[in-house]
Amino acid sequence: MARAAGQETGFPWLSIAGCIGGNFLLRSASSAALSLVSLSLAHIDSTTQEVPATFLGLTAVAFYSTELVFSPIFGSLSDRYGRQTFMRLSGVLGAGGVGVLTFASALPVFLLAKVAQGLSTASSVPSVLGYLAVATSRSDALRGRTMVVFESVTVLGFAMGFTLGGLLWDRLHASAFPLVALVYLLASAAFLLVQDNGASVPRKRGWQFYRTVLRHVPTLSFAPSWICVNAILGLWFIHLGFQMAQMDNPAQLLVGGFSGSAIGLVTGGVALVLVLGTGAWALAFGRVRTTTIMAGALLALALFCLVLYRLNHTPKDAVTQIAILTVVIVLILLAVSGFTPAALAYLAELSEQFPENRGGMMGLYSVFLGVGQLLGGWLGGFFAEAWGVDGLILVTALLGLAANASLYLITRAPGARKPASQTAALP
């Protein structure tokens, strides 16, 4: 009997490793490029021409708007023509986008580079997540833990990239960009391990599928919450390094006076804490509902804003107080980190209702990520320009409130009280 489209006999461990390893390298390269771009723009601002924080926000808009537009397209194409091709293409696109920054430092070139990197992410994420959704469809617990590993490795890649980006800038400046391009190409090589679980013939093509999704109440209820959380992540990872690299501001502890290495270690350390927290949440999947995990993470986010504001207004010589507040923030971030793997597992559950369009459905991950980080990068530029890190804390609190409101709608949506894999497929 013919095997069902997209199914494999036995669990494809080597292919899963290729997916996750390639994703790790892509995220490392992407975050290293983000760190290098921020530090490069700060260097230009202090030496040759003024670069406002809003331009840094514009680079984020270029990256995430590209990802937003092309992720559904690449996701649908991967359903039809197979996923491995789009995984490998992502590394080539990213390498091209980063490599151009080695030879040119004009501001428009930075925007062009971010567009190419956005295409790289749009090509990889839907195909990787579509593959994982198929490979783990037999078990909700297996799926949840696989998504935890995916998200942990994603954040670990961010941590590695941010740390290396700062260290490389201090030593090589613009000459570090070719090394990042090489990491992108290594990601394409890792994806060669993936044995594609098959192209399918989507029941609904392109716009027809997304028109159906726009009428799917659980997905619509879920979208604003994840967009807001992605906006929060985006505004901090995009703007914090730039703020820390500014001239020293005695009124705010986290504004100015930090070297590239220190910034890399701080942002990398935050990402590493998120990795540890994400891994710890793996034990909850299969025992606690994904919506409950997300609610707890958002509650911790509110506390994060209060404690971080206190830290930002602590005198530099209050070493003990700074240490205590830092430890508290680390503990809070461990709780906050549960949101993203829970949201990803929830989206995979929803994809069970669209089995022939898994790539397109999981492409919504990049749509939500792109919209959120575009929003965060754009808003963060204005708030940071006006109030520095205090502005970033304020917009985080506002977005957190909006995410809570959306999460309430998730719990009230029809079919949201049990995993989508236990509900009937849509006609």
Secondary structure, DSSP 8 states (H G I E B T S, - for coil): ----TT--SS--HHHHHHHHHHHHHHHHHHHHHHHHHHHHHHHHHHHTS---HHHHHHHHHHHHHHHHHHHHHHHHHHHHH-SHHHHHHHHHHHHHHHHGGGT---HHHHHHHHHHHHHHHHHHHHHHHHHHHHHTTT-HHHHHHHHHHHHHHHHHHHHHHHHHHHHHHHHHGGGGHHHHHHHHHHHHHHGGG---------SS-HHHHHHHHTT-HHHHHHHHHHHHHHHHHHHHHHHHHHHHTSS--TT-TTSS---HHHHHHHHHHHHHHHHHHHHHGGGGBTTB-HHHHHHHHHHHHHHHHHHHHHHHTS-TT-HHHHHHHHHHHHHHHHHHTTHHHHHHHHHHHHHTT-GGGHHHHHHHHHHHHHHHHHHHHHHHHHHHHHHTHHHHHHHHHHHHHHHHHHHHHHHHSTTTTS-GGGS----
